[in-house]
């Protein structure tokens, strides 16, 4: 049981350290970021902004194509239902249901 008590003590220490972290996830005991660290973080921020912009463009393109699909389904409802049925059968076979 001595080993279990040590484990509980370590968990209590870890919980205390978690309680001392600020909202950004950094420890309150940590030193402030140096300019060098901030410069290294800038490319990551730029990449995140680029990724967000690309997702926005993708959303616009997909929403434009959705209108075309809606029109096709309205014009050809039977073909659309049969295509969905065939796709369901194909996916079911690929998944290999027993």
C-alpha positions in Angstrom: 0.0 0.0 0.0 3.0 2.3 0.4 3.2 2.4 -3.4 -0.5 3.4 -3.7 0.0 6.2 -1.2 2.9 7.6 -3.3 0.7 7.5 -6.3 -2.0 9.5 -4.6 0.6 12.0 -3.5 1.8 12.5 -7.0 -1.7 12.9 -8.3 -2.4 15.5 -5.6 0.8 17.4 -6.7 -0.3 17.3 -10.4 -3.7 18.6 -9.5 -2.2 21.4 -7.6 0.0 22.3 -10.6 -3.0 22.2 -12.9 -4.7 24.6 -10.5 -1.9 27.1 -10.9 -2.0 27.3 -14.7 -3.5 30.4 -16.3 -6.2 30.4 -19.0 -3.7 30.0 -21.8 -2.4 26.7 -20.4 0.9 28.0 -19.2 2.1 27.5 -15.7 2.0 30.7 -13.5 5.6 29.8 -12.5 6.8 29.9 -16.1 9.0 32.7 -17.3 7.5 35.2 -19.8 8.0 34.3 -23.5 11.1 35.8 -25.0 11.0 37.7 -28.3 12.6 34.7 -30.0 9.8 32.4 -28.8 7.2 34.9 -30.0 8.9 35.0 -33.5 8.7 31.2 -33.7 5.0 31.3 -32.8 4.2 33.8 -35.6 4.5 31.3 -38.5 2.1 29.0 -36.6 -0.4 31.9 -36.3 0.0 32.8 -40.0 -0.6 29.1 -40.9 -3.7 29.0 -38.7 -5.1 32.2 -40.4 -4.3 30.8 -43.8 -6.1 27.5 -43.0 -9.1 29.4 -41.7 -9.3 31.4 -44.9 -9.0 28.3 -47.0 -11.8 26.6 -45.0 -14.0 29.7 -45.6 -13.4 29.5 -49.3 -14.1 25.8 -49.4 -17.4 26.4 -47.5 -18.4 29.0 -50.1 -17.6 26.7 -53.0 -19.5 23.8 -51.5 -22.5 25.9 -50.8 -22.6 27.0 -54.4 -22.5 23.4 -55.6 -25.2 22.4 -53.1 -27.7 24.6 -55.0 -26.9 22.7 -58.2 -27.6 19.4 -56.5 -30.9 20.7 -55.1 -32.0 21.7 -58.6 -31.0 18.3 -60.0 -33.0 16.4 -57.3 -36.0 18.6 -58.0 -35.8 17.9 -61.7 -35.0 14.2 -61.5 -36.4 12.8 -58.2 -36.6 9.1 -59.3 -33.0 9.1 -60.6 -31.8 10.7 -57.4 -33.5 8.1 -55.2 -32.2 5.3 -57.3 -28.7 6.7 -57.2 -28.9 7.1 -53.4 -30.1 3.4 -53.2 -27.3 2.2 -55.4 -24.7 4.1 -53.4 -26.1 2.6 -50.1 -25.8 -0.9 -51.5 -22.2 -0.2 -52.7 -21.2 1.2 -49.3 -22.8 -1.7 -47.5 -20.9 -4.2 -49.6 -17.6 -2.3 -49.1 -18.2 -2.3 -45.3 -18.6 -6.1 -45.5 -21.6 -6.6 -43.3 -22.0 -10.2 -42.1 
